[in-house]
Amino acid sequence: MSTKVGPKLIATSTVKTAATQDTQTTQQAWAADLALLQSVKDLVGAQPQTTANARETSTFTPAAAQKTANPQLSMVDNAIDQAFKRVYVNDSRPTSGAEFEKYRKAAQERADKGMSPKDIMHDIANMIRADKAGGTSTPGGANPNVNVDSAIDQAFKRVYMNDSRPTTGAELEKYRKAAQERADKGMSQKDIMHDIANMIRADKAGGTTSPGGGTNPNVNVDSAIDQAFKRVYLNDSRPTTGAELEKYRKAAQERADKGMSQKDIMHDIANMIRADKAGGTTSPGGGTNPNVNVDSAIDQAFKRVYLNDSRPTTGAELEKYRKAAQERADKGMSQKDIMHDIANMIRADKAGGTTSPGGGTNPNVNVDSAIDQAFKRVYLNDSRPTTGAELEKYRKAAQERADKGMSQKDIMHDIANMIRADKATGGGGSNSTVNVDSAIDQAFKRVYMNDSRPTTGAELEKYRKAAQERADKGMSQKDIMHDIANMIRADRQ
């Protein structure tokens, strides 16, 4: 009996001992696993906050699902994300949760006002740049629609042609007062940016943001010269040398002292530069009008006709038209008017016409050329051929004006008005020399700076009464156009 029990007891004891060992081994393995998990947890917990934020962003939650399902919120977040990518010039840059949060309210406000995602992105990008540069995304002055720091920042980016160039605190400080003054006067952020860019260019060229002397405080002669060189060489990043500034500074300052605008001074200096490039001179070759450079007028006429500012005018071309240009200079015509007359002669010669009129008592007018240029002006096409029937239709009216002593330019404008009137009915009234629809059409083209922009029937209807009232009072078509343009600008604000 005992011999049977003994082995059973031993066997039972052996099984229990093995089970106990297995349990202990399993517990030890669990403990090791738990220790490993804890160490991983501790390691993850020690990571920077951005990693935690990234995990939180990627974790699926009901709130996250709701956020994705909201198309409005998805649109503004996408605009913010694209703004950061634009500013940092990196399409793969991730936008953090904190960055979304910072700009979401501003982006949402713009979305609620009906702004497009693209415009929202641009606004947010401007805010980001301002914040990067140490500025603020809201202005400090009286114009709530302008961020002066952003305007300065964009001016630097424009001048240096680098959208990722950071603007320093010192650079913002230097131009902030000038930018704020313009904002307080109601200037738009875009116009402020252009003004500041001009100042930066002048400073880069060794000039100053205030004129170097003279009686016109609104003109920076160095900046006008610098812009003239950039215009002539078709290169906004071309630096103007000190010698170049010195060469034209006296001429620019004289014009500033006479009250000319900076833009007009720039155009005059550009004409001088072109004349010098073409082998001419910045003073006329003779005659009684010291303010005219006949070679420059001829050179600009060719550039205008061929629509190519870099086209060189040959010596033979200068020689061909120099006598006619000099005669006009001696009669006191301005360089601009001489240029237009010579351009008309060139066009007439190109079209197979002649530079002398076909008859009448005014030997300085080519009526066919005036009609041809009128058609080209109305149809905005310098290569459009004018038919014999078209010349015949308006020749009598053009010749009558020539016989009364009108200039070719004025005849061209009158014929152009007649062509427009024939194309579109005018409003009638007591002033037969005015086409009110044409005046309105030109006003819209002027305001929108687009000569090919079509004016709609509704736009004509809106301003026709005001235009006709002015025509009935005897105002010229040009003055009516300017008045209507001012009305259009006021309505756009």
TIDOSE-370267 format. One record per residue (C-alpha): x negated, y negated, z; residue in one letter; chain. Coordinates in Angstrom, 1 decimal, decimal comma, padded with zeros to 4 digits. Layout:
// residues N
{{X; Y; Z}; a; A}
...
// end
This chain:
// residues 493
{{000,0; 000,0; 000,0}; m; A}
{{-002,7; -002,4; 001,0}; s; A}
{{-004,8; -001,4; -002,0}; t; A}
{{-001,9; -002,6; -004,3}; k; A}
{{-001,2; -005,8; -002,4}; v; A}
{{-004,9; -006,7; -002,3}; g; A}
{{-005,3; -007,1; -006,1}; p; A}
{{-002,0; -008,8; -006,4}; k; A}
{{-003,0; -011,3; -003,8}; l; A}
{{-006,3; -011,8; -005,5}; i; A}
{{-004,6; -012,3; -008,9}; a; A}
{{-002,1; -014,8; -007,5}; t; A}
{{-004,9; -016,7; -005,8}; s; A}
{{-006,8; -016,7; -009,1}; t; A}
{{-003,8; -018,0; -011,1}; v; A}
{{-003,2; -020,8; -008,5}; k; A}
{{-006,8; -021,7; -008,5}; t; A}
{{-006,9; -022,0; -012,3}; a; A}
{{-003,6; -024,0; -012,3}; a; A}
{{-005,1; -026,4; -009,7}; t; A}
{{-008,2; -026,8; -011,8}; q; A}
{{-006,1; -027,5; -015,0}; d; A}
{{-004,1; -030,1; -013,1}; t; A}
{{-007,2; -031,8; -011,8}; q; A}
{{-008,7; -031,9; -015,2}; t; A}
{{-005,6; -033,4; -016,7}; t; A}
{{-005,4; -036,0; -014,0}; q; A}
{{-009,1; -036,9; -014,6}; q; A}
{{-008,4; -037,3; -018,3}; a; A}
{{-005,4; -039,5; -017,6}; w; A}
{{-007,5; -041,6; -015,3}; a; A}
{{-010,2; -042,0; -018,0}; a; A}
{{-007,6; -042,9; -020,6}; d; A}
{{-006,0; -045,5; -018,2}; l; A}
{{-009,4; -046,9; -017,4}; a; A}
{{-010,1; -047,2; -021,2}; l; A}
{{-006,8; -048,9; -021,8}; l; A}
{{-007,3; -051,3; -018,9}; q; A}
{{-010,7; -052,3; -020,3}; s; A}
{{-009,2; -052,9; -023,7}; v; A}
{{-006,5; -055,0; -022,1}; k; A}
{{-009,0; -057,0; -020,2}; d; A}
{{-011,0; -057,5; -023,3}; l; A}
{{-008,0; -058,7; -025,3}; v; A}
{{-006,9; -061,0; -022,4}; g; A}
{{-010,3; -062,6; -022,4}; a; A}
{{-010,0; -063,7; -026,1}; q; A}
{{-009,5; -067,4; -026,9}; p; A}
{{-006,0; -068,8; -026,9}; q; A}
{{-005,8; -069,0; -030,7}; t; A}
{{-005,9; -065,2; -030,9}; t; A}
{{-003,0; -065,0; -028,5}; a; A}
{{-001,2; -067,5; -030,5}; n; A}
{{-001,8; -065,6; -033,6}; a; A}
{{-000,5; -062,4; -032,0}; r; A}
{{002,5; -064,2; -030,8}; e; A}
{{003,2; -065,7; -034,3}; t; A}
{{002,9; -062,3; -035,9}; s; A}
{{005,0; -060,5; -033,2}; t; A}
{{008,6; -059,7; -034,4}; f; A}
{{011,2; -061,1; -032,1}; t; A}
{{014,9; -062,0; -032,6}; p; A}
{{013,9; -065,7; -032,4}; a; A}
{{011,3; -065,2; -035,1}; a; A}
{{013,8; -063,4; -037,3}; a; A}
{{016,2; -066,3; -036,8}; q; A}
{{013,5; -068,8; -037,7}; k; A}
{{012,7; -067,0; -041,0}; t; A}
{{016,4; -066,8; -041,8}; a; A}
{{016,8; -070,6; -041,6}; n; A}
{{016,1; -071,9; -045,1}; p; A}
{{015,8; -075,5; -044,0}; q; A}
{{013,3; -074,8; -041,3}; l; A}
{{011,4; -072,5; -043,7}; s; A}
{{011,1; -075,3; -046,2}; m; A}
{{009,7; -077,9; -043,7}; v; A}
{{007,3; -075,3; -042,3}; d; A}
{{006,1; -074,6; -045,8}; n; A}
{{005,6; -078,3; -046,5}; a; A}
{{003,5; -078,6; -043,3}; i; A}
{{001,5; -075,6; -044,3}; d; A}
{{000,8; -076,9; -047,8}; q; A}
{{-000,1; -080,3; -046,3}; a; A}
{{-002,8; -078,7; -044,2}; f; A}
{{-004,1; -076,7; -047,1}; k; A}
{{-004,2; -079,9; -049,2}; r; A}
{{-006,0; -081,9; -046,6}; v; A}
{{-008,6; -079,2; -045,9}; y; A}
{{-008,8; -078,2; -049,6}; v; A}
{{-008,4; -074,6; -048,6}; n; A}
{{-005,5; -072,6; -049,9}; d; A}
{{-006,2; -069,7; -047,6}; s; A}
{{-006,4; -071,8; -044,4}; r; A}
{{-003,8; -070,5; -041,8}; p; A}
{{-001,7; -073,2; -040,1}; t; A}
{{-001,4; -072,6; -036,3}; s; A}
{{001,7; -072,7; -034,3}; g; A}
{{000,6; -075,9; -032,5}; a; A}
{{000,0; -077,6; -035,9}; e; A}
{{003,5; -076,6; -037,1}; f; A}
{{005,0; -077,9; -033,8}; e; A}
{{003,1; -081,3; -034,0}; k; A}
{{004,5; -082,2; -037,4}; y; A}
{{007,8; -080,3; -037,6}; r; A}
{{009,9; -083,2; -036,2}; k; A}
{{008,6; -085,7; -038,7}; a; A}
{{009,0; -083,2; -041,6}; a; A}
{{012,5; -082,3; -040,5}; q; A}
{{013,5; -086,0; -040,4}; e; A}
{{012,3; -086,4; -044,0}; r; A}
{{014,2; -083,3; -045,1}; a; A}
{{017,3; -084,6; -043,5}; d; A}
{{017,0; -087,9; -045,5}; k; A}
{{016,9; -085,8; -048,7}; g; A}
{{013,2; -086,0; -049,4}; m; A}
{{011,8; -083,3; -051,7}; s; A}
{{009,5; -080,6; -050,3}; p; A}
{{006,7; -082,1; -052,4}; k; A}
{{007,2; -085,7; -051,0}; d; A}
{{007,4; -084,3; -047,4}; i; A}
{{004,2; -082,5; -048,0}; m; A}
{{002,5; -085,7; -049,2}; h; A}
{{003,8; -087,6; -046,2}; d; A}
{{002,6; -085,0; -043,7}; i; A}
{{-000,7; -084,8; -045,4}; a; A}
{{-001,1; -088,6; -044,9}; n; A}
{{-000,3; -088,2; -041,2}; m; A}
{{-002,8; -085,3; -040,9}; i; A}
{{-005,6; -087,4; -042,6}; r; A}
{{-004,8; -090,4; -040,3}; a; A}
{{-004,9; -088,1; -037,2}; d; A}
{{-008,2; -086,6; -038,4}; k; A}
{{-009,7; -090,1; -038,9}; a; A}
{{-008,7; -091,1; -035,4}; g; A}
{{-005,8; -093,2; -036,5}; g; A}
{{-002,2; -092,8; -035,9}; t; A}
{{000,7; -091,6; -038,0}; s; A}
{{002,8; -094,6; -037,2}; t; A}
{{001,8; -098,2; -038,0}; p; A}
{{001,1; -100,8; -035,3}; g; A}
{{002,5; -103,8; -037,2}; g; A}
{{005,7; -105,2; -038,5}; a; A}
{{006,2; -102,9; -041,5}; n; A}
{{007,5; -099,5; -040,3}; p; A}
{{007,1; -098,0; -043,7}; n; A}
{{003,4; -098,4; -043,9}; v; A}
{{000,6; -096,4; -042,2}; n; A}
{{-002,4; -098,7; -042,5}; v; A}
{{-004,9; -096,1; -041,5}; d; A}
{{-003,6; -093,8; -044,2}; s; A}
{{-003,7; -096,5; -046,8}; a; A}
{{-007,4; -097,2; -045,9}; i; A}
{{-008,2; -093,5; -045,9}; d; A}
{{-006,6; -093,0; -049,4}; q; A}
{{-008,5; -096,1; -050,7}; a; A}
{{-011,8; -094,5; -049,7}; f; A}
{{-010,7; -091,2; -051,3}; k; A}
{{-009,8; -093,0; -054,5}; r; A}
{{-013,0; -095,0; -054,7}; v; A}
{{-015,2; -091,9; -054,0}; y; A}
{{-012,9; -089,6; -056,1}; m; A}
{{-012,9; -087,0; -053,3}; n; A}
{{-009,7; -086,0; -051,6}; d; A}
{{-011,5; -084,2; -048,8}; s; A}
{{-013,9; -087,0; -047,9}; r; A}
{{-013,3; -088,0; -044,3}; p; A}
{{-012,9; -091,7; -043,5}; t; A}
{{-015,0; -092,7; -040,4}; t; A}
{{-013,7; -094,7; -037,5}; g; A}
{{-016,0; -097,6; -038,5}; a; A}
{{-014,6; -097,6; -042,0}; e; A}
{{-011,0; -097,8; -040,7}; l; A}
{{-012,0; -100,5; -038,3}; e; A}
{{-013,6; -102,6; -041,0}; k; A}
{{-010,5; -102,8; -043,2}; y; A}
{{-007,7; -102,4; -040,7}; r; A}
{{-007,1; -106,1; -040,2}; k; A}
{{-006,9; -106,8; -043,9}; a; A}
{{-004,6; -103,8; -044,4}; a; A}
{{-002,3; -104,8; -041,5}; q; A}
{{-002,0; -108,3; -042,8}; e; A}
{{-000,7; -107,0; -046,1}; r; A}
{{001,6; -104,6; -044,4}; a; A}
{{003,0; -107,5; -042,3}; d; A}
{{003,7; -109,4; -045,5}; k; A}
{{005,8; -106,5; -046,8}; g; A}
{{003,4; -104,9; -049,2}; m; A}
{{003,9; -101,3; -050,0}; s; A}
{{001,4; -098,7; -048,8}; q; A}
{{000,4; -098,0; -052,4}; k; A}
{{-000,3; -101,6; -053,1}; d; A}
{{-002,3; -102,0; -049,8}; i; A}
{{-004,3; -098,9; -050,8}; m; A}
{{-005,2; -100,5; -054,2}; h; A}
{{-006,2; -103,8; -052,5}; d; A}
{{-008,4; -102,0; -050,0}; i; A}
{{-009,9; -099,9; -052,7}; a; A}
{{-010,9; -103,1; -054,6}; n; A}
{{-012,5; -104,4; -051,4}; m; A}
{{-014,4; -101,2; -050,9}; i; A}
{{-015,7; -101,3; -054,5}; r; A}
{{-016,8; -104,9; -054,1}; a; A}
{{-018,7; -104,0; -050,9}; d; A}
{{-020,3; -101,0; -052,6}; k; A}
{{-021,4; -103,2; -055,5}; a; A}
{{-023,1; -105,6; -053,0}; g; A}
{{-020,4; -108,2; -053,2}; g; A}
{{-018,1; -109,3; -050,4}; t; A}
{{-014,4; -108,9; -049,7}; t; A}
{{-014,1; -112,7; -049,7}; s; A}
{{-015,2; -114,9; -052,7}; p; A}
{{-018,7; -116,2; -052,8}; g; A}
{{-017,6; -119,7; -053,0}; g; A}
{{-015,3; -122,0; -055,0}; g; A}
{{-011,8; -123,3; -054,5}; t; A}
{{-009,7; -120,2; -055,0}; n; A}
{{-009,6; -118,1; -051,8}; p; A}
{{-007,5; -115,4; -053,4}; n; A}
{{-010,2; -114,2; -055,8}; v; A}
{{-013,2; -112,0; -055,2}; n; A}
{{-015,4; -112,8; -058,2}; v; A}
{{-017,7; -109,9; -057,6}; d; A}
{{-014,8; -107,5; -057,5}; s; A}
{{-013,4; -108,9; -060,7}; a; A}
{{-016,8; -108,4; -062,4}; i; A}
{{-017,1; -104,9; -061,0}; d; A}
{{-013,7; -103,9; -062,3}; q; A}
{{-014,5; -105,4; -065,7}; a; A}
{{-017,5; -103,1; -066,0}; f; A}
{{-015,4; -100,1; -064,9}; k; A}
{{-012,7; -101,0; -067,5}; r; A}
{{-015,2; -101,5; -070,3}; v; A}
{{-017,1; -098,3; -069,6}; y; A}
{{-013,9; -096,3; -068,7}; l; A}
{{-015,5; -095,1; -065,5}; n; A}
{{-014,1; -096,0; -062,1}; d; A}
{{-017,1; -094,6; -060,3}; s; A}
{{-019,7; -096,6; -062,3}; r; A}
{{-021,7; -098,8; -060,0}; p; A}
{{-022,2; -102,4; -061,1}; t; A}
{{-025,8; -103,6; -060,6}; t; A}
{{-026,9; -106,8; -058,9}; g; A}
{{-028,2; -108,0; -062,3}; a; A}
{{-024,8; -107,4; -063,9}; e; A}
{{-023,0; -109,3; -061,2}; l; A}
{{-025,5; -112,2; -061,4}; e; A}
{{-025,1; -112,4; -065,1}; k; A}
{{-021,3; -113,0; -065,1}; y; A}
{{-020,8; -114,5; -061,6}; r; A}
{{-021,0; -118,2; -062,8}; k; A}
{{-018,4; -117,6; -065,6}; a; A}
{{-016,1; -115,7; -063,2}; a; A}
{{-016,4; -118,4; -060,5}; q; A}
{{-015,6; -121,1; -063,0}; e; A}
{{-012,4; -119,3; -063,9}; r; A}
{{-011,5; -118,8; -060,2}; a; A}
{{-012,0; -122,5; -059,5}; d; A}
{{-009,5; -123,2; -062,3}; k; A}
{{-006,9; -121,1; -060,5}; g; A}
{{-007,0; -118,0; -062,7}; m; A}
{{-005,9; -114,8; -061,1}; s; A}
{{-008,4; -112,0; -060,3}; q; A}
{{-006,8; -109,8; -062,9}; k; A}
{{-007,1; -112,5; -065,6}; d; A}
{{-010,7; -113,2; -064,6}; i; A}
{{-011,4; -109,4; -064,9}; m; A}
{{-010,0; -109,3; -068,4}; h; A}
{{-012,0; -112,4; -069,5}; d; A}
{{-015,2; -110,9; -068,1}; i; A}
{{-014,5; -107,5; -069,7}; a; A}
{{-014,2; -109,4; -073,1}; n; A}
{{-017,6; -111,0; -072,5}; m; A}
{{-019,1; -107,6; -071,6}; i; A}
{{-017,7; -106,0; -074,8}; r; A}
{{-019,0; -108,9; -076,9}; a; A}
{{-022,5; -108,5; -075,4}; d; A}
{{-022,3; -104,7; -076,0}; k; A}
{{-021,3; -105,3; -079,6}; a; A}
{{-024,3; -107,6; -080,2}; g; A}
{{-022,4; -110,8; -079,9}; g; A}
{{-022,8; -113,5; -077,3}; t; A}
{{-020,8; -114,7; -074,3}; t; A}
{{-020,8; -118,2; -075,8}; s; A}
{{-019,3; -119,0; -079,2}; p; A}
{{-021,5; -119,1; -082,3}; g; A}
{{-020,5; -122,6; -083,1}; g; A}
{{-017,5; -124,9; -083,4}; g; A}
{{-015,8; -127,4; -081,1}; t; A}
{{-014,2; -125,0; -078,6}; n; A}
{{-016,7; -124,0; -076,0}; p; A}
{{-014,2; -121,7; -074,2}; n; A}
{{-013,9; -119,3; -077,1}; v; A}
{{-016,2; -116,5; -078,1}; n; A}
{{-015,1; -115,8; -081,7}; v; A}
{{-017,1; -112,5; -082,0}; d; A}
{{-015,5; -111,3; -078,8}; s; A}
{{-012,0; -112,2; -080,1}; a; A}
{{-012,7; -110,3; -083,3}; i; A}
{{-014,1; -107,3; -081,4}; d; A}
{{-011,0; -107,2; -079,1}; q; A}
{{-008,7; -107,4; -082,2}; a; A}
{{-010,3; -104,3; -083,7}; f; A}
{{-010,1; -102,5; -080,4}; k; A}
{{-006,4; -103,4; -080,1}; r; A}
{{-005,5; -102,4; -083,6}; v; A}
{{-007,3; -099,0; -083,3}; y; A}
{{-006,2; -098,5; -079,7}; l; A}
{{-009,8; -097,6; -078,7}; n; A}
{{-011,6; -099,7; -076,1}; d; A}
{{-014,9; -098,0; -076,9}; s; A}
{{-014,8; -098,5; -080,7}; r; A}
{{-017,8; -100,6; -081,8}; p; A}
{{-017,1; -103,4; -084,2}; t; A}
{{-019,6; -103,5; -087,1}; t; A}
{{-021,5; -106,6; -088,3}; g; A}
{{-019,6; -106,5; -091,6}; a; A}
{{-016,2; -106,5; -089,7}; e; A}
{{-017,3; -109,5; -087,6}; l; A}
{{-018,5; -111,3; -090,7}; e; A}
{{-015,3; -110,7; -092,5}; k; A}
{{-013,1; -112,4; -089,9}; y; A}
{{-015,5; -114,9; -088,3}; r; A}
{{-014,6; -117,9; -090,4}; k; A}
{{-010,8; -117,4; -089,8}; a; A}
{{-011,5; -117,0; -086,0}; a; A}
{{-013,7; -120,0; -085,9}; q; A}
{{-011,2; -122,2; -087,7}; e; A}
{{-008,6; -121,3; -085,0}; r; A}
{{-011,1; -121,9; -082,2}; a; A}
{{-011,8; -125,4; -083,7}; d; A}
{{-008,1; -126,1; -083,6}; k; A}
{{-008,0; -125,4; -079,9}; g; A}
{{-006,4; -122,0; -079,9}; m; A}
{{-007,2; -119,8; -076,9}; s; A}
{{-009,3; -116,7; -077,3}; q; A}
{{-006,3; -114,5; -076,6}; k; A}
{{-004,2; -116,1; -079,4}; d; A}
{{-007,2; -115,9; -081,8}; i; A}
{{-007,5; -112,2; -081,0}; m; A}
{{-003,8; -111,7; -081,8}; h; A}
{{-004,1; -113,5; -085,1}; d; A}
{{-007,1; -111,6; -086,1}; i; A}
{{-005,5; -108,3; -085,1}; a; A}
{{-002,5; -109,2; -087,4}; n; A}
{{-004,9; -109,9; -090,2}; m; A}
{{-006,6; -106,5; -089,6}; i; A}
{{-003,3; -104,7; -089,6}; r; A}
{{-002,2; -106,5; -092,8}; a; A}
{{-005,4; -105,4; -094,5}; d; A}
{{-005,0; -101,8; -093,2}; k; A}
{{-001,4; -101,8; -094,6}; a; A}
{{-002,5; -103,0; -098,0}; g; A}
{{-001,2; -106,5; -097,5}; g; A}
{{-003,2; -109,7; -097,6}; t; A}
{{-004,5; -112,1; -094,9}; t; A}
{{-003,0; -115,0; -096,7}; s; A}
{{000,8; -115,5; -096,9}; p; A}
{{002,8; -114,7; -099,9}; g; A}
{{004,1; -118,2; -100,3}; g; A}
{{005,6; -121,1; -098,4}; g; A}
{{004,2; -124,2; -096,8}; t; A}
{{002,3; -122,7; -093,9}; n; A}
{{-001,0; -121,3; -095,1}; p; A}
{{-001,9; -119,8; -091,7}; n; A}
{{001,0; -117,3; -091,7}; v; A}
{{001,4; -114,0; -093,4}; n; A}
{{005,1; -113,4; -093,2}; v; A}
{{004,9; -109,8; -094,3}; d; A}
{{002,3; -109,0; -091,6}; s; A}
{{004,6; -110,8; -089,0}; a; A}
{{007,5; -108,5; -090,1}; i; A}
{{005,3; -105,4; -090,1}; d; A}
{{004,1; -106,1; -086,6}; q; A}
{{007,6; -106,8; -085,4}; a; A}
{{008,7; -103,4; -086,5}; f; A}
{{005,6; -101,8; -084,9}; k; A}
{{006,4; -103,6; -081,7}; r; A}
{{010,1; -102,7; -081,6}; v; A}
{{009,4; -099,0; -082,4}; y; A}
{{006,3; -098,9; -080,1}; l; A}
{{004,3; -097,3; -083,0}; n; A}
{{001,2; -099,1; -084,4}; d; A}
{{001,0; -096,5; -087,2}; s; A}
{{004,6; -096,8; -088,4}; r; A}
{{004,8; -098,0; -092,0}; p; A}
{{007,2; -100,8; -092,8}; t; A}
{{009,3; -100,1; -095,9}; t; A}
{{009,8; -102,6; -098,8}; g; A}
{{013,5; -102,8; -097,9}; a; A}
{{012,7; -103,7; -094,3}; e; A}
{{010,2; -106,4; -095,5}; l; A}
{{012,8; -107,8; -097,9}; e; A}
{{015,6; -107,9; -095,3}; k; A}
{{013,7; -110,2; -092,9}; y; A}
{{011,3; -112,0; -095,3}; r; A}
{{013,6; -115,0; -095,8}; k; A}
{{014,1; -115,5; -092,0}; a; A}
{{010,3; -115,2; -091,4}; a; A}
{{009,4; -117,6; -094,2}; q; A}
{{011,9; -120,2; -092,9}; e; A}
{{010,1; -120,1; -089,6}; r; A}
{{006,7; -120,3; -091,2}; a; A}
{{007,8; -123,3; -093,2}; d; A}
{{008,8; -125,0; -089,9}; k; A}
{{005,3; -124,5; -088,6}; g; A}
{{005,8; -121,6; -086,3}; m; A}
{{002,8; -119,4; -085,5}; s; A}
{{002,6; -115,9; -086,9}; q; A}
{{002,9; -114,6; -083,3}; k; A}
{{006,1; -116,5; -082,6}; d; A}
{{007,6; -115,4; -086,0}; i; A}
{{006,7; -111,8; -085,1}; m; A}
{{008,6; -112,1; -081,8}; h; A}
{{011,6; -113,7; -083,4}; d; A}
{{011,8; -111,0; -086,1}; i; A}
{{011,4; -108,4; -083,4}; a; A}
{{014,4; -109,8; -081,6}; n; A}
{{016,4; -109,8; -084,8}; m; A}
{{015,4; -106,1; -085,4}; i; A}
{{016,5; -105,2; -081,8}; r; A}
{{019,7; -107,1; -082,3}; a; A}
{{020,4; -105,1; -085,5}; d; A}
{{019,6; -101,8; -083,6}; k; A}
{{021,8; -102,6; -080,7}; a; A}
{{024,7; -105,1; -080,4}; t; A}
{{024,0; -108,1; -078,3}; g; A}
{{026,5; -109,8; -076,0}; g; A}
{{027,3; -112,8; -078,2}; g; A}
{{027,6; -116,2; -076,6}; g; A}
{{026,6; -119,7; -077,5}; s; A}
{{022,8; -119,1; -077,8}; n; A}
{{022,1; -117,6; -081,2}; s; A}
{{018,4; -117,2; -080,5}; t; A}
{{018,8; -114,8; -077,6}; v; A}
{{019,6; -111,1; -077,7}; n; A}
{{020,7; -110,4; -074,1}; v; A}
{{020,5; -106,7; -074,4}; d; A}
{{017,0; -106,9; -075,6}; s; A}
{{016,1; -109,2; -072,7}; a; A}
{{017,6; -106,6; -070,3}; i; A}
{{015,8; -103,8; -072,0}; d; A}
{{012,4; -105,6; -071,8}; q; A}
{{013,1; -106,4; -068,1}; a; A}
{{013,5; -102,7; -067,3}; f; A}
{{010,3; -101,8; -069,3}; k; A}
{{008,4; -104,5; -067,4}; r; A}
{{009,6; -103,4; -063,9}; v; A}
{{008,9; -099,7; -064,6}; y; A}
{{005,7; -100,5; -066,5}; m; A}
{{006,8; -098,1; -069,3}; n; A}
{{007,3; -099,5; -072,8}; d; A}
{{008,9; -096,3; -073,9}; s; A}
{{011,5; -096,1; -071,2}; r; A}
{{015,0; -096,1; -072,6}; p; A}
{{017,5; -098,5; -071,0}; t; A}
{{020,9; -096,8; -070,4}; t; A}
{{024,2; -098,2; -071,3}; g; A}
{{025,1; -098,5; -067,6}; a; A}
{{022,0; -100,5; -066,9}; e; A}
{{022,7; -102,9; -069,8}; l; A}
{{026,3; -103,3; -068,6}; e; A}
{{025,2; -104,1; -065,0}; k; A}
{{023,0; -107,0; -066,0}; y; A}
{{024,7; -108,2; -069,2}; r; A}
{{026,9; -110,8; -067,6}; k; A}
{{024,0; -112,4; -065,7}; a; A}
{{021,8; -112,4; -068,8}; a; A}
{{024,6; -113,9; -071,0}; q; A}
{{025,2; -116,7; -068,4}; e; A}
{{021,6; -117,7; -068,6}; r; A}
{{021,6; -117,5; -072,4}; a; A}
{{024,7; -119,8; -072,5}; d; A}
{{022,8; -122,3; -070,3}; k; A}
{{020,0; -122,4; -073,0}; g; A}
{{017,4; -120,3; -071,3}; m; A}
{{014,9; -118,6; -073,5}; s; A}
{{014,9; -114,8; -074,0}; q; A}
{{011,6; -114,6; -072,2}; k; A}
{{012,8; -116,5; -069,1}; d; A}
{{016,0; -114,5; -069,1}; i; A}
{{013,9; -111,3; -069,1}; m; A}
{{011,9; -112,5; -066,2}; h; A}
{{015,1; -113,4; -064,2}; d; A}
{{016,6; -110,0; -064,9}; i; A}
{{013,4; -108,3; -064,0}; a; A}
{{013,5; -110,0; -060,6}; n; A}
{{017,1; -108,9; -060,1}; m; A}
{{016,1; -105,3; -060,9}; i; A}
{{013,3; -105,4; -058,4}; r; A}
{{015,6; -106,8; -055,7}; a; A}
{{018,1; -104,0; -056,4}; d; A}
{{015,4; -101,3; -056,2}; r; A}
{{014,3; -102,4; -052,7}; q; A}
// end
